[in-house]
Amino acid sequence: MELAVIIPDTHVPYEHKKAFALVQDVIKHHKSHIKEIVFLGDFADFYAVNGHGKHPQMLHNLTEEVEKVIECFDWFDKTVPNAKKIFLEGNHEFRLERFISSVCPQLFGVTSTEHILKIAGRPNWTFVPYGPNQSHKILDSYLKARHEPLASSAKMTASKALCSLVYGHIHRIEESHIVGLDGTNHVCFSVGWLGDKRKDKVFGYVKHHHQWQLGFGLVYVEHESGLFYHQKIPILQTGNEVSCVVNGKRFSK
């Protein structure tokens, strides 16, 4: 069996520090088995170029945001150098293209998310642009990945996708199955997020913040058949501690 790790919306540098460190511990523990790491989008926040307004007390420095993201990339390359890294661009990373298009169109094409995050020069990395047709087959299995769901719920996404799909964007853990008349099973699911919902200056005062769930995912793939077996791993918070259980082993921070 081959193993892929699913990293949901993390919003670096506004990630939940302990939750992200917990995922790093899980990766270090399983590093000899990991063949692919899939970033579902919005790994970076790009708050400095967002078009929804900026809080006056927040630092609006894109360079510092980018440096923090690159530090994370360096950690992944050092820890699992031979694993494929699939970076799905999310709507937050796409903020850069929208900003350039609206504020300084003369610079369109001069830089991009892939360029400023230095993804093209990294061995084993693949950048998948944001857009309606965004898709990646995880470890060449029957499971596809993209940043956004196709509808407002897993059930409705499953009815539209007509394939198995893992997605980010919604910051929640959910899952739905559909079975065709031929017995073919499809599952659509999300694995939560790794951002810090306490940072109201960044994420606003959304009334559904309390429903945002910390988590990540694991996918085991039979290479010959393309069949996959997925695990949604919730990260639980008790006081100042966060914890999760993976294959019977408890991790905590």
NORSULNOR-V98040 format. One record per backbone hydrogen bond with DSSP energy under -1.0 kcal/mol. CO is the residue of the C=O (numbers start at 1). NH is the residue of the N-H. If there is no record, write none. Layout:
# NORSULNOR-V98040
[[CO | NH] [CO | NH]]
This chain:
# NORSULNOR-V98040
[[2 | 221] [3 | 35] [3 | 36] [4 | 219] [5 | 38] [6 | 217] [7 | 40] [9 | 194] [11 | 14] [12 | 45] [14 | 196] [16 | 20] [17 | 21] [18 | 22] [19 | 23] [20 | 24] [21 | 25] [22 | 26] [23 | 27] [24 | 28] [25 | 29] [26 | 30] [30 | 33] [33 | 3] [35 | 84] [36 | 5] [37 | 86] [38 | 7] [39 | 88] [42 | 10] [42 | 11] [43 | 12] [46 | 49] [47 | 50] [55 | 58] [61 | 65] [62 | 66] [63 | 67] [64 | 68] [65 | 69] [66 | 70] [67 | 71] [68 | 72] [69 | 73] [70 | 74] [71 | 75] [72 | 76] [73 | 77] [74 | 78] [75 | 79] [76 | 80] [80 | 83] [84 | 37] [85 | 126] [86 | 39] [87 | 128] [90 | 94] [92 | 95] [93 | 96] [94 | 98] [95 | 99] [96 | 100] [97 | 101] [98 | 102] [99 | 103] [104 | 107] [105 | 108] [107 | 110] [112 | 116] [113 | 117] [114 | 119] [115 | 118] [119 | 122] [122 | 125] [124 | 85] [126 | 87] [128 | 89] [131 | 134] [136 | 145] [137 | 140] [138 | 141] [143 | 138] [144 | 166] [145 | 136] [147 | 168] [153 | 157] [154 | 158] [155 | 159] [156 | 160] [157 | 161] [158 | 162] [164 | 144] [165 | 189] [166 | 146] [168 | 170] [171 | 213] [172 | 192] [174 | 190] [176 | 188] [178 | 186] [180 | 183] [184 | 180] [186 | 178] [187 | 165] [188 | 176] [189 | 167] [190 | 174] [193 | 215] [194 | 16] [196 | 199] [198 | 200] [199 | 202] [199 | 203] [200 | 204] [206 | 209] [208 | 211] [209 | 212] [213 | 193] [214 | 235] [216 | 233] [217 | 6] [218 | 231] [219 | 4] [220 | 229] [221 | 2] [222 | 226] [226 | 142] [227 | 222] [229 | 220] [231 | 218] [233 | 216] [236 | 243] [238 | 241] [241 | 238] [242 | 253] [243 | 236] [244 | 251] [246 | 249] [249 | 246] [251 | 244]]
